[in-house]
Amino acid sequence: FRGALDVRARTISGGMTLAAADALTQLARKQGLREDRVLPFASDEETAVRVAVAVGRAACSEGVARVAASADALEREARRTISRVREQLETLVRAGLIATPPERGRRCLDAPRAATTRRVPSRPRSG
């Protein structure tokens, strides 16, 4: 819940959860529901932004936000943060430190592992 972090919410309330679900429902209807896809893609930036705004506004209206923020301010902050995270992700992929994220519609478990991905050896158990 990006919006909960942006307003420094004290808790995740039922109203915030419902606001997120409502935002997802609206986006799914806008994008077209299908039997094989009833939710928007989580990797879609617009999905993340709309959910962040809805959750942040719900936190503000319920009085659990430590920082008051308008819908416009929440949208700007969500877009800025998401953009920064995507740039960092691309840097890590280019450096070969992590695998390329799966394509839309593919599950993470279906994605091939990067050849450069190494497992960190576990520590021997004492005792």
trRosetta pair geometry for C-beta under 8 A, 3 or more apart (Angstrom, degrees):
i j d omega theta_ij theta_ji phi_ij phi_ji
1 4 3.9 41 116 8 120 116
1 5 6.8 149 100 -12 71 83
1 9 7.9 -34 117 31 131 141
1 12 6.4 145 15 -113 160 116
1 16 6.8 43 -149 157 151 122
1 20 6.6 -84 -108 -79 100 139
1 51 7.4 -115 -126 143 62 104
1 52 7.4 140 -176 -109 52 60
1 55 4.8 -152 -161 175 105 165
2 5 5.9 -62 -158 38 35 109
2 6 6.2 33 151 -22 70 110
2 48 6.3 66 -6 177 145 92
2 51 7.2 97 32 95 101 91
2 52 3.7 -36 81 -105 111 115
2 55 7.3 125 61 56 59 133
2 56 7.9 -46 105 -44 70 109
2 78 5.3 92 130 -121 140 96
2 81 6.6 166 -153 84 121 143
2 82 7.5 -18 -114 -59 158 96
3 6 5.5 -54 -142 36 34 113
3 7 6.5 10 165 0 67 106
3 16 7.7 -167 91 -155 116 108
3 51 7.0 -141 -9 127 117 60
3 52 3.9 153 -49 -171 86 53
3 53 6.2 -149 -92 -40 129 10
3 54 6.8 -144 -19 63 166 47
3 55 3.4 148 64 76 129 95
3 56 3.1 -121 -167 -36 102 83
3 57 7.4 -50 -169 2 142 59
3 58 7.8 77 122 34 140 88
3 59 6.8 173 135 5 99 122
3 74 5.8 26 -124 -162 94 126
3 78 7.0 -17 -72 -77 72 121
4 7 6.6 -68 -147 48 26 92
4 9 4.2 -65 -157 24 79 132
4 12 5.9 -19 -117 -94 156 85
4 16 6.4 66 -80 -174 109 149
4 55 5.4 -61 -40 147 80 123
4 56 7.0 -140 -54 -81 32 62
4 59 5.9 140 -112 -60 65 146
5 8 7.2 20 -173 -79 34 43
5 9 7.7 -55 -53 19 22 90
6 52 6.6 68 1 -177 137 108
6 56 5.4 -28 72 -99 115 131
6 67 7.6 -108 142 77 55 124
6 69 6.4 -48 134 17 105 168
6 74 5.8 121 110 -130 150 79
6 77 5.0 123 -136 112 131 143
6 78 6.8 -64 -53 -63 152 77
6 81 7.7 -129 -81 -15 108 149
7 56 4.8 142 -24 -145 122 86
7 59 4.9 156 81 92 145 136
7 60 6.1 -118 -141 -58 153 86
7 65 3.7 -48 158 -138 123 113
7 66 6.8 145 151 42 66 61
7 67 5.1 -154 -154 67 52 82
7 68 7.4 33 -142 -105 105 17
7 69 5.4 -127 -92 14 94 117
7 74 7.4 -19 -50 -99 101 110
8 65 6.8 92 65 -165 65 64
8 66 3.9 -55 99 49 113 116
8 67 5.0 79 25 2 109 103
9 12 6.8 87 113 -78 138 50
9 13 7.9 -119 -177 -7 132 90
9 16 7.1 51 -145 -87 165 158
9 56 8.0 -141 -47 -118 114 54
9 59 4.2 -91 -96 -141 119 142
9 64 5.0 38 -157 124 89 101
9 65 5.4 -43 -92 -95 70 57
9 66 7.1 -162 -86 -1 17 81
10 64 4.8 -119 39 -168 95 84
10 65 7.8 -132 -5 -74 80 13
10 66 6.5 114 -52 -48 82 95
11 64 5.5 -84 45 -160 81 138
12 16 5.5 -119 -161 76 64 137
12 17 6.6 75 160 -54 100 93
13 16 4.7 104 54 2 76 99
13 17 7.1 -136 99 -2 45 86
13 58 7.2 -146 65 139 112 110
13 59 7.2 152 17 -103 112 66
13 62 5.5 -118 39 134 166 167
13 64 5.8 170 -31 -5 122 157
14 17 5.6 -55 -151 37 35 113
14 18 6.3 34 152 -17 68 106
15 18 5.6 -53 -144 39 32 110
15 19 6.3 38 153 -24 65 103
15 58 4.9 -173 131 -176 95 117
15 61 7.7 -115 144 82 144 104
15 62 5.2 156 64 -68 146 139
16 19 5.5 -49 -147 32 32 114
16 20 6.6 35 152 -19 63 101
16 55 4.9 56 -166 -148 94 79
16 58 4.5 164 -97 99 58 130
16 59 5.6 35 -91 -62 122 80
16 62 7.2 -95 -46 17 88 147
16 64 7.7 -79 -41 61 128 138
17 20 5.8 -52 -154 34 32 112
17 21 6.5 30 150 -16 64 106
18 21 5.5 -53 -146 39 35 112
18 22 6.1 38 154 -22 67 105
18 58 7.6 160 66 -129 80 154
19 22 5.7 -52 -146 36 30 112
19 23 6.4 32 154 -19 63 104
19 54 4.1 179 158 155 98 97
19 55 5.5 159 92 -85 120 45
19 57 7.0 -170 -161 70 150 89
19 58 3.8 -137 -25 -44 155 142
20 23 5.8 -54 -149 35 30 111
20 24 6.4 29 153 -17 64 106
20 51 5.0 43 -138 -155 81 98
20 54 6.0 156 -82 94 41 121
20 55 5.2 25 -66 -70 95 104
21 24 5.7 -55 -149 38 32 112
21 25 6.3 35 152 -22 65 106
22 25 5.5 -52 -147 34 32 114
22 26 6.4 33 155 -19 65 104
22 54 6.5 -169 73 -163 96 146
23 26 5.9 -53 -148 35 30 111
23 27 6.4 26 155 -14 64 107
23 50 4.7 170 -174 136 117 98
23 51 4.8 167 95 -93 142 56
23 53 7.5 145 -113 65 145 84
23 54 3.9 -140 -50 -12 131 156
23 55 7.8 -77 3 -32 145 75
24 27 5.9 -58 -148 40 30 108
24 28 6.1 32 155 -22 66 108
24 39 5.8 -16 179 -142 117 96
24 40 6.4 -145 -150 23 72 98
24 47 7.2 44 -112 -155 73 100
24 51 6.5 31 -56 -87 83 110
25 28 5.7 -55 -145 35 28 112
25 29 6.4 26 157 -16 63 106
26 29 6.0 -57 -150 37 28 109
26 30 6.3 29 153 -19 64 109
26 50 7.5 -133 78 167 115 143
27 30 5.5 -56 -145 38 33 113
27 31 6.0 19 160 -9 68 111
27 40 4.4 -39 124 -31 120 143
27 46 7.0 159 -131 120 128 102
27 47 5.6 130 156 -106 168 78
27 50 5.9 150 -60 69 125 158
28 31 6.1 -63 -141 45 27 101
28 33 5.6 50 155 -82 98 86
28 37 8.0 -166 -143 139 98 82
28 38 6.3 23 -160 166 144 47
28 39 5.5 -69 -86 -123 126 32
28 40 5.5 -130 -76 -35 66 78
29 32 7.8 43 -176 -73 26 20
29 33 6.5 -13 -99 -32 48 102
31 40 5.6 111 15 -100 152 95
33 37 7.2 -163 -155 96 46 71
33 38 5.8 26 -147 -124 99 59
34 37 4.7 37 55 44 101 87
34 38 7.6 -126 61 -65 49 51
37 105 7.6 -57 -84 -112 125 92
39 42 7.9 19 129 -51 120 77
40 44 5.4 -79 159 41 109 143
40 46 7.8 -89 172 86 152 93
40 47 4.3 -173 108 -93 131 127
41 44 4.4 107 73 -24 93 101
41 47 6.5 -166 76 -7 54 152
41 104 5.2 -33 -119 -143 157 103
41 105 7.2 -63 -97 -52 120 58
42 47 6.4 -124 -126 105 29 144
42 48 7.4 71 -176 -66 59 91
43 47 8.0 58 61 45 25 129
43 101 7.1 148 -114 142 138 142
43 104 6.2 -135 60 -95 130 82
44 47 4.2 81 79 0 101 111
44 48 7.1 178 90 -8 56 82
44 104 7.8 58 -58 -116 85 124
45 48 5.8 -58 -153 38 37 109
45 49 6.2 34 154 -19 71 108
45 79 7.5 62 174 -121 116 73
45 82 5.7 129 -138 142 94 147
45 86 8.0 -33 -88 -49 114 145
46 49 5.7 -55 -144 38 32 111
46 50 6.1 29 160 -17 67 108
47 50 6.2 -59 -145 38 25 106
47 51 6.3 19 160 -13 63 111
48 51 6.1 -60 -146 40 26 107
48 52 6.2 29 156 -22 64 110
48 78 6.6 179 129 177 87 114
48 82 5.6 129 104 -100 142 140
49 52 5.7 -58 -148 35 28 113
49 53 6.4 26 157 -18 65 106
49 75 5.9 52 -176 -141 108 75
49 78 4.6 138 -124 116 68 133
49 79 5.9 25 -105 -66 125 77
49 82 6.9 -83 -65 -5 85 152
50 53 5.9 -53 -148 35 30 110
50 54 6.3 29 155 -17 64 108
51 54 5.7 -56 -146 39 32 111
51 55 6.1 27 158 -16 67 110
52 55 6.0 -59 -143 40 26 106
52 56 6.1 24 160 -16 64 112
52 74 6.1 -176 130 166 92 102
52 75 7.7 138 89 -98 109 43
52 77 7.9 -142 150 88 136 90
52 78 3.9 145 87 -104 156 137
53 56 5.9 -60 -144 41 26 110
53 57 6.1 23 160 -17 64 110
53 71 5.4 53 -165 -152 113 81
53 74 4.7 132 -113 108 66 124
53 75 5.3 12 -81 -69 123 80
53 78 6.6 -89 -48 -6 76 150
54 57 6.1 -58 -146 38 25 108
54 58 6.3 25 155 -19 62 109
55 58 5.7 -55 -148 36 30 111
55 59 6.4 32 153 -21 64 104
56 59 5.7 -52 -149 33 31 112
56 60 6.5 31 153 -18 64 105
56 65 7.2 68 -165 -101 65 134
56 69 5.8 -41 166 72 126 122
56 71 7.9 148 86 -110 112 51
56 74 4.2 175 77 -123 155 141
57 60 5.7 -54 -150 36 34 112
57 61 6.2 26 155 -15 67 108
57 71 5.8 9 -76 -85 125 86
57 74 6.8 -111 -46 5 79 162
58 61 5.9 -58 -143 41 30 106
58 62 6.0 19 160 -10 66 114
59 62 6.1 -65 -142 45 25 103
59 64 5.0 -89 -157 74 78 93
59 65 4.2 103 130 -61 101 95
60 63 7.9 38 176 -65 28 28
60 65 4.5 -16 -84 10 57 148
60 68 5.6 90 -134 -134 114 68
60 69 6.5 -135 -69 45 136 64
62 65 7.9 109 61 -13 76 84
65 68 6.2 113 107 -86 129 46
65 69 7.3 -125 -179 14 149 87
69 73 4.4 -128 -167 90 93 123
69 74 5.0 114 126 -58 125 86
69 77 7.4 -43 -160 5 151 141
70 73 4.6 96 51 7 78 101
70 74 7.0 -142 93 -3 41 87
71 74 5.7 -55 -147 38 31 112
71 75 6.3 33 154 -21 65 106
72 75 5.8 -55 -149 35 30 111
72 76 6.4 30 154 -18 65 105
73 76 5.8 -52 -147 36 32 111
73 77 6.3 28 156 -15 65 108
74 77 5.9 -57 -145 40 30 109
74 78 6.1 30 157 -20 66 109
75 78 5.8 -55 -143 37 29 111
75 79 6.3 26 159 -16 64 108
76 79 6.0 -59 -149 38 27 108
76 80 6.2 26 155 -19 64 110
77 80 5.7 -55 -145 37 30 112
77 81 6.1 26 159 -16 66 109
78 81 6.0 -58 -144 40 27 107
78 82 6.0 24 160 -16 65 112
79 82 5.9 -57 -140 40 26 109
79 83 6.1 29 159 -21 63 110
80 83 5.9 -59 -150 36 25 112
80 84 6.4 23 155 -18 62 108
81 84 5.8 -57 -149 36 31 110
81 85 6.3 28 155 -17 66 107
82 85 5.8 -55 -146 38 31 110
82 86 6.3 31 155 -19 65 106
83 86 5.9 -56 -148 36 29 110
83 87 6.5 30 153 -19 63 105
84 87 5.8 -54 -151 34 31 112
84 88 6.5 30 152 -17 64 106
85 88 5.6 -54 -150 37 33 112
85 89 6.3 37 151 -22 66 105
86 89 5.5 -51 -146 35 33 115
86 90 6.4 35 154 -19 65 103
87 90 5.8 -53 -148 36 31 111
87 91 6.5 35 151 -22 63 104
88 91 5.6 -52 -151 33 33 115
88 92 6.6 31 153 -16 65 105
89 92 5.8 -58 -152 37 32 110
89 93 6.4 31 152 -19 67 106
89 98 7.6 -73 -155 71 70 140
89 101 7.1 5 173 -31 134 121
90 93 5.6 -53 -145 36 33 112
90 94 6.2 33 156 -19 67 106
91 94 5.9 -54 -145 37 28 110
91 95 6.3 23 156 -14 63 111
92 95 5.8 -59 -144 41 29 109
92 97 4.7 -82 -165 66 80 113
92 98 4.7 26 139 18 115 111
93 96 7.7 38 174 -71 32 26
93 97 7.7 -89 -70 49 19 72
93 98 5.9 -59 -81 74 59 85
93 99 7.5 -5 -120 132 87 17
93 100 5.4 74 -146 -93 127 64
93 101 7.8 -75 -81 -10 135 75
96 114 6.5 170 -160 166 67 137
96 115 8.0 -43 -156 68 110 79
96 116 4.0 38 166 45 108 163
97 116 7.2 -62 -82 113 23 122
98 114 6.6 132 150 2 25 146
98 117 7.0 52 -133 -94 35 104
99 111 6.3 133 132 137 135 120
99 112 7.1 -162 -154 98 134 57
99 113 5.4 -107 -74 -150 143 42
99 114 3.7 -159 -92 -26 72 95
99 117 5.8 -26 -47 -49 95 135
100 111 7.4 -146 85 -169 71 124
100 114 7.0 122 -3 -77 67 103
101 108 8.0 -52 -156 -111 72 85
101 111 7.2 -81 -179 -115 31 161
102 106 4.0 -130 171 91 120 111
102 107 6.7 -27 121 93 175 19
102 108 5.6 -146 -6 -100 132 43
102 110 6.3 82 -126 71 139 89
102 111 3.8 -119 -77 -67 95 119
103 106 4.9 70 59 7 75 122
106 110 4.8 -119 -176 76 99 128
106 111 6.3 110 128 -64 127 82
107 110 4.8 96 61 -2 79 104
107 111 7.8 -134 99 -18 48 82
108 111 5.8 -45 -160 11 42 116
113 117 5.0 -101 175 47 101 141
114 117 4.4 110 64 -26 88 100
